[in-house]
């Protein structure tokens, strides 16, 4: 005999209500974890289909799964926001060392890396009417900033902004970086030898100045410099052979920090099919002259010259889910999803509770709650050895 249970309407609390069983709209912890875990790897529609294949019935719709992801992202973001606001009275970290010896193997450095991943943004309206001509529009992007802060142990903390249900920031990435520095370096008496390795974007320089109240020693990431020279030279050189020769000469000069020699080469040796792009390349090198160093010498000293490992990690965590052919996102969809992708990946690497010590029903969400007080400003040991892009 099968007994059917319904949630009470008279206000009475029952065991089934307390355990969220058989109540309309209820979702068990195991079902929530399963859905959130696979939402970081598959589309919401595919997760709904997977649930149907596993259970033999239509359990959750793709809209319900998306709402679950957004709700958990908001929950995590509110925790980040509370942490940042709770430590507003904490003592500021020490002043930043204005100059750092790039090439001394024994010189202490605190690396600060940042990168942004961009995904295609959905159009406000899909398609156009038959009576309206198709108009080319610039593709808009939804971007997510990720920061890496080196800890006193040599490990790194991955940080990103927290969002609300609409995908808007409730706590910025720079606020979380400030909080992390307060946690790790507030008791330090000596100036902090911060070295930032970035793609040279103006917004990043502004964010760093706001963070520390002064300019920070900054290195132009070798990966971005290499890529930028190649991209612009593709539009400058008259053919592939000339491009290969020019790029080889320019990168040889830049690898050794000889920016003046690279600019002289551009002026004297390059015959451009597109003078505007040649001028753009020259302007780019002039603008970043102070950030272009002797990369070869620094690499021989055993120090980082690029943020390639970080970019690879960001692509693996966020790009693997959100960057596919034909895929586009709204801020409401992209940012909360990125938050859970970040939490899933980083917490899984930090602690083994995800698949071993915890029960299946507590794995994913427990990994959020079982990190230390800095939950989900998760420290990840990426090693202290240098890397090149």
N, C-alpha and C positions, 0 to 999 in steps of 0.2 A: 504494500500500500504506500503510495506516495503522498506525503503531506505537503501542502503548499503554504508558503509563508508570505506575508505581506508586511511592509513597514506600517506601524500604527499611525493613525491620524489623530488620536486623542492626546498626543503629547507624551504618551508612555514610552519609556526607553526599554528596549529589549536587547538581548544578547546579539541577535542578528543585526540590529541597528548599530550597536557599538562596534561590531566587527565588520560592518559595511557589507554584509552578505544579503543577496537577493533583494536589495533596495534599488529602486529606479535611479539610474545615473551613478550607481556605485561602481568603483573600480578597485580591484584588489591590488596590493602592492606588487605582486608578481606580474600582473597584467600591465601595470603602469611601467614597471622596469623594462619588461620585454618590449613594449611599444617605444619607450624613449631610447632604449639601446639601439634598436634597429632603425629608428628615425635618423640617427647619425650616420647611417650607412645606405639607406634606401629612401625613396620618396614616400610620402605619407600614404599615397594610394597603394604602393607596393607593400608597405607594412600592413595595411588593412587586408590586402590579399593574402599575405603570409599568415596572419592571424586566422583567416578563414580556412586556409589549408591545414593549419595545425589543429584547430579546434573543431572543424567541420561545420561551423556556423559563422554568420556575420556578427562579429563581436563588437568591433568599433569601426566607425567611419573615418575617412581620412581627415575630415574636419575636426572630429573629436581628438584624434591623435595630435593634430597641430595645436589644438587648445591645450593639451597636456604639456607639450613641449614649451609653449609660451609660458604657462603657469609655473613650470619648474625653473625656467630661465629667470622669471621675475623673482621667484623665491631666492635664488642664488644671488641675484643682483641686489636685492634688499639687504642681504647679509653683508655683501661688500660695502654697500652704502653705510650701513650701521657701523662697520669697522672703521671706515674713513672718518665718519663724523665723531666717533667715540674718542679718536686719538688727535682731535684738533688742538688739544691743550698740551700734547707731547712736546718735549723740547726739540727745536729744529736740529737737523743734522749739521755737522761742521761745514764751514765754508769750503768751497771747491778749490783745489789747487789750480791756479791760473795756467800753469804750464807743466807738461809732463814730458819726460824723456822717452820718445817713442821707441828708441832703439836699445835701451839698457835692459838686458835680460833680468837683472835683479830689481828693477824699478817696479814698485807696487802700482797696480792699476785696478780700478773698479769699473768693469765694462758695463755699458748701457747700450743695448741694441733695440732698434725699433723697426717695424715693417708694417705695411698695410697690404691686405689682400682685397682685391676688388672683384665683384661679381656683377654680371649684367642685371640692370634694374628693369623690372616689368614696366610696360607702358601703362599710362593711366587708362587708356582705352585700347582694347585689342582690335586691330584691323581698322579699316576705314570704309565709309559708305561707297557704293558702286558709282555714285555720281561725283565723288571727290577724287581728284588725282592723288596718286601716291607721292608723298613728299619725303625726301631724305631728311632724317633728323639725327642729330648727334646722339650717340648711344650714351645713356646715363648709367652710372655705376653706384652700387652700394658698397661702401668700403668698411673694413673692420681693422682697427689698429691693434697691434700686439706689441708688447714691450718685454724685454728681458733685462733683469737686474741681477748683477753678480752679487752673490752673498759672501760674507767673510770666509765661508768654508770652501769657496770656489765653485759651488753649485750655482744654479740660476733659478730665479723665480719668473715664471711666465705670467703676464698680467694683461688684462683687457678691460674695457669699459663695461659697466653694468647697464642693463636696459629695462624699460618698462614694457607693458603689454603691446604698445604701438611700435616698439623698436627704437624709441628715443632714449638717449642716455639719462640715467639717474645718478650715476657716478662716473666721472670721466677716467680715461686711462691715466692721465697725468696725476689725478688725485690718488689713484691706486699706487702709482709709482712713488709718490710722496709718502704715502702710508708705509710702503715697503721699506723705503730708506729709513724712516723713523724707527721701524722695527729692528732693522739690522745695524744701523750706524748712529743712533741717537746718543749713545754713550761715548763716542769717539772724541778725543781731544785734538788730534792732529787734523789738518786740512785733508779733505777727501780727494784722492787722485782719480776723479771720474774721467773716463774716456768714452765718448759716444761714437759709435760707428753707424752711419746712416747713409741713406741715398742722396743726402744733400738737399732735400726739400726745404723750402723756406718755412713752411709750417712747423717742421720739426725743430728748426733752430729757434723759432719763437717759443715753442713749447718748452724747450730746454732752458731758455732764458727765464721763463715764468717759473719753472720748477726751482731753479737754483739762485735766481736773482742776479746772475752774472753769466757771461759767456762761458761755455764749457769746451775744453779741448775736444776737437771733432775731427774724425777721419772720414773721408769719402770712401764708402765701401767699394772695394776693387771690383766686385761683380758688377755693380751698377756702372762704374766708370768704363769697364770693358764693353758692357752691353751698349751703353750710350754711344761710344765711339763707333762701334760696328753699325748701329742703326743709322746714324747720321751719315757715315761714310757710304752706306748703300745708296743714299740719295745724292751724294756728291760725286763719287767716282764715275767715270764714263763707261767702265766695263768691270767685269768680275776680276780680271787680272790686276787692273790698277787698284781696285779696292783692296785686294789681298796684300799688295805691296805697301800701300799707304797705312792700312791698319797695323801691319807688322811693325813698321817704323814708329808709328805713333805710340803703340802699346809698349814698345821697348823703351822709349823715352819716359813714358808715364810710369812704368813699373819701377824705374829708378828715381822717380820724383823730379824729372827734368821737364817741368811744364814749359819753361821758356823755350827749350829746344823743340818741344812739340809744336808750339805756336809758330816758331820760325819755319819749321817744316811745312806747316799748313800754308804759310804765306808764299814760300818760295818753290815748293815742289808739287803742289796739288793744282791741277787744272780741272776746275769744277764744271760739271754739266748743270749744276744748280748752285749759283753763287749765294743764294739766300741761305741754303742749308750749310754751306761752308762757313758763312758768317755766324750761323747759329752754333756750330761746333766750336769756333774760336771763342765766342761769347761764353759758352758753357765752361770751357777750360779756364778762362779768365776769372769767371765768377767763383769757381771752386779752387782757385790757385792755392789758397791757404790750407785747404783740406786735403790736397794731393801730396802724399808723402813718398818717401823711398820705401815702397812696399817690399821690395826684395830684401833690403836690409832689416826691416822689421820682421819679416818672416824668418830670416836667419836667426834673429834674436829669440825666436820661439813665441811670437806674439800674434794675436789675431789681426788679420787685414781685411776681413769681410764678415758679413752676416749670413753667409750661404747656408749654414746649418739651421739657422733660425728660419730662413725663408723656406727651406725644405720642410721643416716641421710644420710651419703654418699651412703650406700647401697640402701636406698629408692630413692635417687635422681638419681644416676648413675647406680647402680646395677640392679634396677628394669627394666631398658631399655636394658642394655647391657649384663647382665649375665643370659642367658637362655641356656638350654640344646641344644647342637649342634650349638650354635652361636659363630662366630669368627669375629674379626674386624681388619682392618688395622689402622695404626696411622692416616691416612687421614680421615677415617670414625669415629673412636672412639673419638679422641680428640675434633674436632669441635662439635660433638653431645654432649659430656660431657659438653662443654662450654654452649650450649643452655639449656641443662637440668638444669645446675646450675643456670643460669640466670632466667629461668622460675620458678623454685622452690623457690629461694630466694627472687626474686622480688615479687612473688605472696604472700609470707608470709609477706613481708615488707609493701606493700601498697595494698589498696583495689581497685585501679583503674582497675585492671585486669578484673574484672567481674561486677563492679558496676558503678563507675563514668564515665569511658571511654566508648566510643561506641565500638561495637563489632569489627569494623575494626581497632581500635587503641589498643585493649587490650594487647596482648602479647608484641608487639614491643614498644608500648607506655610505658609499665612497665619498659623497659630498659631505655627509655629516661626521664622518669619522676621521677626517683630516684634523690637524691641530687647530688651535683657535684662529689661525689664519686660513680657515677653510677656503680652499679653492683659489687662494693666491699661491698655487701649489708649487712647491720647490721641486725641480727636476734636475737630477744630476746629469748634466750633459758633458761633464768632464772639464778639466782645466787645460787640456792641450789645445794649441792653436788650430785654427782651420782656415783654409782658403776657399774661396768660392770657385 
